[in-house]
Amino acid sequence: MTQDTINKILQFRDDRNWRQFHNPKDLAISISLEAAELLEVFQWSAEDVKCTEKMDKIREELADVINYCVLMADACDLDLDEIVQAKIKRNNEKYPVELAKDSKEKYDQLKLR
């Protein structure tokens, strides 16, 4: 995501004077609610795990989740690039390629094969 996109999300909020309503608790709730709406797209989809016929709805709900994540990072004064890069680093340490490749095991269950 570019800084321009982040700025547009924040500008949308600021143009409506909604920052006053965006505290971390309510934004966390909103992220969870939008994630549930994304999950709802897949409910009862049987073997169609990609739900290709519902891609427009997937795009819309995923965008809502991302928008709220941007707003949450702003409300908490967190740099998105910094926190994502730090998480990638931690995940690389927890899931080294030689142990994690082709495995769905959680990091504490990984073993040499």
C-alpha positions in Angstrom: 0.0 0.0 0.0 1.4 3.4 -0.9 1.6 6.4 1.3 -0.8 8.1 -1.2 -3.4 5.5 -0.5 -3.0 5.8 3.2 -3.3 9.6 2.9 -6.5 9.2 1.0 -8.0 7.0 3.7 -7.0 9.5 6.4 -8.3 12.4 4.2 -11.7 10.7 3.8 -11.9 10.5 7.6 -10.7 14.0 8.2 -13.0 15.5 5.6 -15.9 14.2 7.7 -14.4 15.0 11.0 -14.6 11.4 12.1 -11.2 11.2 13.9 -13.0 12.2 17.1 -14.9 8.8 17.0 -11.8 6.7 16.1 -10.4 5.4 19.3 -8.4 2.1 19.4 -11.2 0.1 21.1 -13.9 1.1 18.5 -11.5 0.6 15.6 -10.5 -2.8 16.9 -14.2 -3.7 17.0 -14.7 -2.4 13.5 -11.8 -4.4 12.2 -13.3 -7.5 13.8 -16.8 -6.8 12.4 -15.5 -6.2 8.9 -13.3 -9.4 9.1 -16.5 -11.3 10.0 -18.2 -9.8 7.0 -15.3 -11.1 4.9 -15.6 -14.5 6.5 -19.4 -14.5 5.8 -18.6 -14.5 2.0 -17.2 -18.0 2.5 -19.9 -19.4 4.8 -21.7 -22.3 3.2 -19.5 -22.3 0.1 -18.9 -26.1 0.4 -16.1 -27.1 -1.9 -15.8 -23.7 -3.5 -13.1 -22.5 -1.1 -12.1 -19.6 -3.4 -15.6 -18.3 -3.9 -14.6 -16.9 -7.3 -18.2 -15.8 -8.1 -18.1 -13.6 -5.0 -14.9 -11.8 -5.8 -16.5 -8.4 -5.8 -17.8 -8.9 -2.3 -14.4 -10.2 -1.2 -12.7 -7.1 -2.6 -15.1 -4.8 -0.8 -14.9 -6.5 2.6 -11.1 -6.9 2.4 -10.8 -3.2 1.6 -13.0 -2.4 4.6 -10.6 -4.4 6.8 -7.6 -2.7 5.4 -9.1 0.8 5.7 -9.9 0.2 9.4 -6.4 -1.2 10.0 -4.9 2.0 8.5 -7.2 4.1 10.8 -6.2 1.9 13.8 -2.5 2.4 13.1 -3.0 6.2 12.8 -5.0 6.3 16.1 -2.2 4.4 17.8 0.5 6.5 16.2 2.0 3.4 14.6 3.9 3.3 11.3 2.4 0.6 9.2 5.5 -0.2 7.2 7.6 -0.4 10.4 5.2 -2.8 12.2 4.7 -5.0 9.2 8.5 -5.2 8.6 9.0 -6.1 12.2 6.4 -8.8 12.0 7.9 -10.3 8.9 11.3 -10.4 10.7 9.7 -12.2 13.7 7.9 -14.6 11.5 11.1 -15.4 9.6 12.7 -16.2 13.0 9.8 -18.4 14.1 9.3 -20.1 10.8 12.8 -20.8 9.2 12.5 -22.1 5.7 14.4 -25.3 6.5 11.7 -26.2 9.1 8.6 -24.6 7.8 8.7 -25.2 4.0 5.7 -27.3 3.0 4.5 -27.6 6.6 1.3 -26.2 8.1 2.6 -26.8 11.7 2.7 -24.0 14.2 6.2 -22.7 14.9 6.5 -24.6 18.2 5.6 -27.9 16.5 8.1 -27.6 13.6 10.7 -30.4 13.4 13.6 -31.2 11.0 12.5 -33.7 8.4 
